[in-house]
Amino acid sequence: MSGKILVIGATGTVGRHVVDGLLAKGEAVKAASRAGKPVAGAEGVVFDYAKPETFGPAFDGVDRAYVLLASGHADAKGLLLPVIEAAAARKVKVVLQSAFGVDADDSIPYRQVEIALEKSGTPYVILRPNWFSDNFHTFWKPGIDHGQIALPAAEGKSSFIDARDIAASGVAALTSSSFDGKAFNLTGPEALSYTQGAAILSEAIGKPVSYNAVSDETFIDMLTGAGVPADYASFLASIFYPVRQGWTAVVNGDVETLTGNAPRSLQTYAADYAAALTA
Ligand SMILES: NC(=O)c1ccc[n+]([C@@H]2O[C@H](COP(=O)([O-])OP(=O)(O)OC[C@H]3O[C@@H](n4cnc5c(N)ncnc54)[C@H](OP(=O)(O)O)[C@@H]3O)[C@@H](O)[C@H]2O)c1
């Protein structure tokens, strides 16, 4: 493996840590985003799922790629299948960031992308992260500002995972062939309800934060009221169903298998991101 590594979503929540981790290992990185913004130590390259003409220049000189679908996009198949095809045509190894639980049913669009990758003939690793801890300082930050996170999760628990641990898993998968042809379900170290999560955040930032279990309808109204398109708001509400069912409460050792290190706790995340959580 001597070529460059393309990181899609390189300026985003996980991608930025993937870039840092690869650079720390001495890899040559092409940091892809629509803006093509250069990232310190890496080459910036313009890439847009919706613009296939950007694929050729992005994959030029590349033998491995970290592939994810940026948040805000619901059409996993429509946008990712052409990227998988372009990578496979060039025999580029793909580390695909999918999502926890999508292997429950082969009709789930993300699972269909995984299946296409499995059948593509190119080397691959699939990573299925659980709910990100980082959502608290990104998507749920307005709730934290108001002292209350409102989600349709009921008292369902999730083993929240720090984006730094997803990225470290990605770096391991990209820089070793030991994990090729396998899928890993990435979890944090402990299953927590949002009531428990809010208490941990509250303690770390020194201000009250509570959790309000709302209905799907209330959640969708809140999101659309804040400018989120209705179809994406409905999609986000739908992915809380597995949380309410308790399916996201699994804790396993896959992060440690990949990275050699136990995943970070929500307490560690909250302490490290206290400034971002209160900004
Ligand atoms: N959040 C969770 O709890 C969770 C849990 C499990 C799985 N996931 C999965 O993780 C994925 C999101 O990962 P993430 O949060 O690391 O991504 P992210 O931060 O939302 O990704 C943003 C990055 O993608 C780039 N980008 C945005 N639109 C693009 C486009 N049309 N074409 C190419 N690049 C584009 C952005 O740069 P520009 O704006 O310059 O283009 C930026 O570099 C989703 O697919 C989600 O299903 C999330």
The ligand as an ORCA input file, in Angstrom:
! r2SCAN-3c Opt
* xyz 0 1
  N     -24.360     11.073     13.906
  C     -24.553      9.826     14.317
  O     -24.919      9.560     15.468
  C     -24.309      8.677     13.351
  C     -24.398      7.357     13.825
  C     -24.123      6.300     12.940
  C     -23.815      6.572     11.612
  N     -23.767      7.868     11.189
  C     -23.452      8.125      9.776
  O     -22.313      8.954      9.691
  C     -22.428      9.769      8.548
  C     -21.992     11.182      8.869
  O     -20.635     11.203      9.304
  P     -20.019     12.577      9.820
  O     -20.916     13.139     10.892
  O     -18.580     12.408     10.100
  O     -20.211     13.477      8.513
  P     -20.374     15.052      8.465
  O     -19.579     15.719      9.532
  O     -21.813     15.412      8.329
  O     -19.692     15.315      7.030
  C     -19.379     16.610      6.651
  C     -18.269     16.500      5.617
  O     -18.808     16.054      4.375
  C     -18.582     17.049      3.377
  N     -19.759     17.094      2.509
  C     -20.976     17.621      2.769
  N     -21.790     17.459      1.707
  C     -21.072     16.822      0.753
  C     -21.354     16.407     -0.583
  N     -22.539     16.622     -1.157
  N     -20.384     15.761     -1.281
  C     -19.163     15.549     -0.729
  N     -18.821     15.926      0.542
  C     -19.773     16.565      1.259
  C     -18.363     18.348      4.182
  O     -17.580     19.298      3.499
  P     -18.267     20.371      2.483
  O     -19.427     20.954      3.226
  O     -17.167     21.343      2.121
  O     -18.657     19.555      1.319
  C     -17.578     17.805      5.367
  O     -16.234     17.562      5.021
  C     -23.871      9.672      8.063
  O     -23.897      8.909      6.885
  C     -24.581      8.914      9.132
  O     -25.547      8.004      8.626
  C     -23.982      8.919     12.015
*
